[in-house]
């Protein structure tokens, strides 16, 4: 959801609301598959109807290539042969490639036209100029990092980078393990958030300054979720939820952080979710079985669905769509694809053009709500609360940077929308419980 793009920015934008809640835009879901002896970069043409979706192959890549990342029209592919391919998502053509200054490029983020790249095999984080042939502009190496890097995300001038220790021959992590805070205005490390072994995934709720870190302890000991308040200088977690699973592949809507949860023997890979408001974890939101393991997730706000990659690691790979996320989840038929769809990204023409237009950013807390909503905007605005039939129920004026209370105790439980009256666009989705 756009509140979480590229990390967890509080924004839910749908366009004008006629009779429907979600704008059904035609787009493309890019899929990076690890494959067996070789992987692939594929694309699904999708406009909200699974029966009319088509699955196509774009390119072959080395097996066990690690991730794809979309920035405007550019799709970056981290390949297992240490290359980064650059594709135009609109024309589906490869427009460039470059070799980072390390082996095993892992994940990406963007800051001020610089592409940040981590490494799965070395203490390394570097930035490459998107406007100058991917020239390296800075890097952190063994002088500033003492273990390999994995996840990376950017919020404002701060990058968060997971630093993961080396496993010994018994698969025991020898450390160090932490999330590095990096001031990108000076390229200076500012803090190490101390994590519970192997911080492989994280998500930032910028509305509450909560960094949620998914840790893999070992394949024997499971994992954990830890929560850090990044608005403070505290480097210790606010809370830790121990799990019998280890979490991966994070994606989110307004209410939940969804994740793949793997059991200790790889016989199950369920979809679990963390509730931002109650701070609780459901480890079996969607169950799986040993032949159809969930492997990757992507939330699509335009359709209010989860896209899930599934695999058996040997012969089978598919994509499934999961809807009715606020109730009992509905599972679609699957689209057959290559083995082990590891990484997903969605692109639509409207996304590129809409990024050039100013959008109202509204933070809402609590969500779900029972008695009231606390609203805060970055600019003056008039917003209204709508039900799913498009009826206006409340209107309230927001002042820049000031919190405004909106009473909702008398409203029936259900899903509601906040709309910016000036632009007509949706600003947030709200769930009321009573």
Number of C-alpha atoms within 10 A of each C-alpha: 25 22 24 20 15 18 21 26 19 23 23 28 25 22 18 17 18 10 9 11 21 18 18 15 15 15 20 22 19 26 29 31 31 27 26 16 10 15 24 24 21 21 24 19 17 20 17 20 13 15 11 9 14 13 19 14 14 15 14 14 21 18 18 21 27 20 23 24 20 22 17 15 18 19 23 23 26 27 25 20 15 19 19 21 19 21 19 16 23 16 9 14 13 16 12 13 15 14 14 22 16 19 18 22 30 24 23 26 21 22 20 11 14 20 20 23 27 31 26 20 17 22 22 26 27 20 23 22 18 16 9 11 11 18 15 17 13 14 16 16 16 12 8 13 17 18 23 22 30 27 23 26 22 22 18 11 13 19 21 24 25 26 32 29 20 18 13 9 7 7 12 15 18 12 15 17 26 25 26 21 20 19 16 16 11 8 14 13 17 11 16 19 22 18 26 20 23 27 30 24 22 26 23 25 22 19 16 16 15 19 21 24 28 27 27 25 21 18 16 15 15 20 27 23 24 23 22 22 20 18 11 8 10 14 17 14 19 12 13 15 13 16 19 15 28 26 31 23 22 21 24 27 23 25 20 21 20 26 28 27 27 26 20 17 11 14 15 20 30 24 26 22 24 20 16 21 14 12 11 12 18 12 21 14 17 18 15 16 13 12 15 20 27 32 27 26 28 24 24 20 20 21 17 19 21 23 22 26 30 29 26 19 17 12 12 19 26 24 25 19 23 17 16 12 15 12 7 10 15 12 15 15 12 16 18 15 24 24 26 30 31 26 24 24 21 21 20 18 15 11 14 14 10 12 10 8 8 8 17 23 20 25 23 26 16 19 22 24 20 18 15 17 22 17 21 21 19 14 15 14 18 14 24 19 23 21 18 14 12 15 11 14 12 14 16 14 11 20 16 11 13 13 15 16 14 15 14 19 15 10 15 12 15 14 15 21 22 23 27 24 15 10 14 15 19 26 29 25 24 23 17 20 16 13
